[in-house]
């Protein structure tokens, strides 16, 4: 194995711990089996895209307690040059093994050094090789403004990982990263840069929360996400379940329930995409979502005052509150009504994609209740 291949194996493997923007799975087919750093990325609309996902280096001076690269871990530390990453990526891309690049890095010295190397890769691809495809650059905590500006001018998407919902939560995870100055301040800069220029990172900025590494509640996490959508123009939040990685200070820490992250995604979708107010979500006395039921259904049960919804009159927003009615079926109801349709039977709703069993207790058709609100 060459030196470069060895590095690729190590740095491609390390990159899998960053979930921001995608749900990762290793691409597993006969072409990619022997090739590290290739991950399937699942987009929001359900498509799967293979990406080259790698770290510039696993050297890091930070002490994030959940991370394999934390500064006290004694293991094989390696580093790519920008030229290395550029040529490996182009090799994969030209052989149709990947459709885009996701680049992140440890921070061996000050963030400027690592961020500069990452920007250099993007610059080489765009300017020297005319590459026009997808690039996602991680913005490293504490990066300087001018490098962030260069990053957003070259990348389709940028992200800076928040990991914790509160400054206190971050203090429990790392003593070397400052929540307000190293992260939130950079998010604000990105927001300002993107606002003034449509060419800059057209897919916007995203972030990742690490769920269950600390005792932060679902309510705290969703409050922060909701604030980020309003204050930072954040496009999406990712809720990665904490994994207890061997040789890290949190290797014995309990991992979260497997349903926790999926419930957070569902609740977040209501806030970011369905127009729900945070106050409409229901949390238990500990501040967590119900693991056994979808948050939209739980919210509907708790807000009887919004129901039943008259299908033949309700606004798009009110239709979206109904369990069993998603964006596509709500749009179809509105479009059908515009064409003169008056819905009389549940079967007619079923035909356009409404999940009748869920929706029935919450709707009326031409003033007729379809079921009683008994839960
Ligand atoms: S900054 Fe923290 S999370 Fe990132 S590589 Fe270093 S130790 Fe890991």
Boltz pocket constraint, residues with backbone or C-beta under 6 A from the ligand:
constraints:
  - pocket:
      binder: B
      contacts: [[A, 59], [A, 60], [A, 61], [A, 62], [A, 63], [A, 64], [A, 67], [A, 68], [A, 69], [A, 70], [A, 71], [A, 105], [A, 106], [A, 107]]
      max_distance: 6.0
